[in-house]
Structure formats: structure tokens, C-alpha cells
């Protein structure tokens, strides 16, 4: 078992509706991943959102308002099997772009 941290940074366009980001976190052949924790950094304090999906199943929706108020890591125990991916979907109703950094702490094992 190895714990790894993967960092993804996205620009959420101003006045955008829910859009799947092109960058994902796939589990390569020969590995299994378990998402253990997510840490976020929004450049805005409100009106920006993130949804996490394992393939097409939504596992979380997080708002900038909640994150900027509490600033706690989000804990998970979510399997991301070989050949599957963690996807990021974002939304922003602000009049300017928002930068979002997502740190995914995963436990990796060989399959």
C-alpha cells in the first residue's frame, strides 16, 4: 500500500454551468486506488462548485462557500478500480474566472 497525492488545477470560466474538466485521475492497469481525502483551494469565496465522479456516479458536490468557511479536508473511502477514473465537474456563477486546485490523496495497491 502506497499513499500518493495527485494535484489538479482547473480554471473555471466565468458564468459557466456544470462542465466536465478534460483532466481526470485514471487508475492504470495493474493498480487499484482508494480515494481517501480531497483538499481544495478556490480562488473565489462563493458561487463556485466542484462535483466528483467515479465514472458516471457522483460521489460529492462541494461549494466554495462551505470550503472557505470550514477549510477541512473531505474524507472518502471510495474505490477507483483499474480502468476507471475520477472525474471533476465544475460550475461558476461569478463574473470572473475562478482557479480551483484539487489535491487527491489516494491509497494505491497492485492488482
N, C-alpha and C positions, 0 to 999 in steps of 0.2 A: 504494500500500500504506500502510495506517494501522495502527498498533498501538494497541489500546484495552484498558482494564481495566474489567471488569464485576464488581461486588461483590454477592454474595448472602449473606444472613444467614438462618439457619434455627434454630428451636427444635426439638430432637429430644426428644420426650416420653420420660419415664422408662419403662423396661421395654417399649420398643417393638420390634417386629420390623421387617423391611425395609418401608419405606413410601416411595413416590414423593412428593417435595415438589411442591406446587402451582406453585411458581415455577420457570421454566425459562429458558434462554437461546436464543431462536429466532433464526434468520438471516432477516432481512427480504428481501422481493422486491428484486431488483436488486443483491444483495450476495452474496459468498462469504466465509466465515470459515474460518480455520485456528486451532484451539486450539493455542497454543504453550506455555503454562505454567499451572499451578494452584498457588496458595498458600493454605494452610489455617490456621485458628485454631480449635481445640476448647477449650471451657471445662473439659473433663474430661481426665484424663491416661490413661484406659483405658476399655475396654468401649463405645466409641462408634465408628461406622463410616460411611464415605461410599462410595457407588458412583456412578460417572459413566457415563452412557449417551448415545450419539448415536442418537436414536430408540429402538430396542429392542436395540441392540448395546452390551453392557457394554465399556467401554474401560479402567476402573480400579476397584480396590477399595482404599481407604486406611483404616488404623486409627489411632485416637488414640495408641495405644502407639508405633507407628512414627513418626508425625508428631512427637510430643512428645520423642522420643529424638533424632531427626536434624534436624528442622526445616529441611529443604531443600525448595526448590520441586520440583514434579513437572513434568517436561518432556514435551511431546507434539508430534506433528506430525499432527494429526487434522483432516481436512476436515469442516466442517459446512455442507453446501450450502444454497442458497436453499430455503426451505420446510421445512427440517429444524431440529431443536432439540437442545440439550444438556440432559439431564435429570439430576436429583440424587435419589438414593435414600439414605435414612439408616436406621440402626439404633442402639439404645441399650439395653444391658442394665443400666445403672446404676439406682439407686433414686431418682435426681433427674434433672430435665431437663438437657440439655446444649445450649449455644449453639454453633453452628458458623458461621463466616464463611468463605466461599469467594471468592477473587479469581481470576477467569479472565482471562488475558492472551491476547487474540486478535489475529490479523492480518486486517484487512478489506480486501477489494478489491471494486470494482464488477464486476458480472457482465457 
